[in-house]
Amino acid sequence: MKKILISAYSMQVGGIETALVNLLKYLSKDEENDITLVLEKNEGIFLDEIPEGIHIEENYHPIEGGNTLVRKLKNFLRRQKFKKKYKNKFDFSASFATYSGPGSYIARIASKNSALWVHLNYMDFFSNEASKYKKFFGSLHAEEFKKLVFVSNYDRLVFNSTIPDLSKKTITCNNLIDYKKILKNAEEKVRDLKESSLPTFVNIGRHDEKQKKLSRIIDAAKKLSKEGYKFRVIFVGDGEASEKYKEMCRGMQNMIFLGRKSNPYPYMKKADCLVMSSDFEGFPVVWVEARILDKLIITTKVSDWNSAIEKTSAGIVTDISESGVYEGMKQFLDSIKETGTCKPAKFDAEKYNEEIKEKLQKIINGE
């Protein structure tokens, strides 16, 4: 029997959480695996997706505020309690939510065969300030992990060039995708979106202007509408910038906000094209989801755009700017007008997963 511990933040809707559910489902298929999931917050609608037999425990919560010495003492005692419970009790351990300090701590002490998953280009997140980038990974004690697993090869190369002393620990491994579930869930009937013959763009994700920059899509849509193009844009998701985006779209009947959905796939199926306008990403799971549903992708040059989108004829890659997003949307609409269709190359989801599974087994086995 192989004992496995995976730590994360919570099971709310998100790309990391979706990838985590798929990983847990894959690992739980092997009856020899005894799996423990440790969460900072034992909450989220994805809790229902976790396979039976997986032990779910809540991580320690560092105390904040109050007397500094008392706080440090109490946090030290809490860590020691968890250290006694988990110290080298597992054959493999992973911190799956990169940013989780407590998650990093639990994964590092749980086994000598530990891995830190990195889902984002943190150099872009820290506005290309290498000192902040190094401080972030230092706070996670990245040097103590046996493996540093990057879901994007580009992000791995950035890390290797910035922190070369740890480059031998790094590996690229994309996230697994449950393509059968996606195809099945895409058939679900929805009542909050009318059928339409208009070319339809969809954006799925968090409404966060610092990273996602959905204002680029809105501004591009305004310009295209003024030029006489007929289309609609569906936004599936929410976040701190939702009200700002809705205000920007006031009076625009072709901009539709549907809010967060636990099952976004029927909406993607009804669309013709996924559009992304981000400043930075890790490896977007939504790219793969769109390919499974045979949707063209318009994306800014984030993550592994070259190998994942351009070289595979999966869509249109644009500059990271409002004008770039505008040109990509315009190119798609012109193609629809001229040919009546605009489809990506076919995608082999089974082959995609098998290559990832081979890498995962090597990581888990400590190879």
Secondary structure, DSSP 4 states (H G I P E B T S, - for coil): -EEEEEEES--SSSHHHHHHHHHHHHHHTSTTEEEEEEESS---GGGGGSPTT-EEEEPP----SS-HHHHHHHHHHHHHHHHHHHTT--SEEEE-STT-HHHHHHHHHH-SSEEEEE-S-HHHHTTT-HHHHHHHHHHTTGGGSSEEEESSHHHHHHHHHHSGGGGGGEEE-PPP--HHHHHHHTT---SSS---SS-EEEEES---TTTT-THHHHHHHHHHHHTT---EEEEE---TTHHHHHHHTTT-TTEEEEE--S--HHHHHH-SEEE---S--SS-HHHHHHHHTT-EEEEES-TTHIIIIITTT-EEEE-SSHHHHHHHHHHHHHHHHHHS---PPP--HHHHHHHHHHHHHHHHTT-
